[in-house]
Amino acid sequence: MSVGDDDVGIRYADVFVVVREGEPGPGPNDWEVNLRTCDQHRLEPGEHDLTLEAADGSHLEGRALLRFSDGTRHLFRGDSHLAGYDDPA
């Protein structure tokens, strides 16, 4: 995973996505990423460009706001289109 230009070693991550009834995919703020880093990792408050590669090789990218961080646990809330979620394979 990368946060901006910074590669981040992760221990565990979840991506939560909401697709509202009648919509073709998630809205700009209908997704979030909850992750745990391997080591202490300071992240600045504000917006970050996230790039994730899942275990199955798929890629997700989007801009998100850092909502919480204690150094090892970080919660981001989507603030843009989540590229890769609804893109054709």
Secondary structure, 3 states (H helix, E strand, C coil): CEECCEECCEEEEEEEECCCCCCCCCCCCCEEEEEEECCCCCCCCEEEEEEEECCCCCEEEEEEEEEEECCCEEEEEECCCCECCCCCC
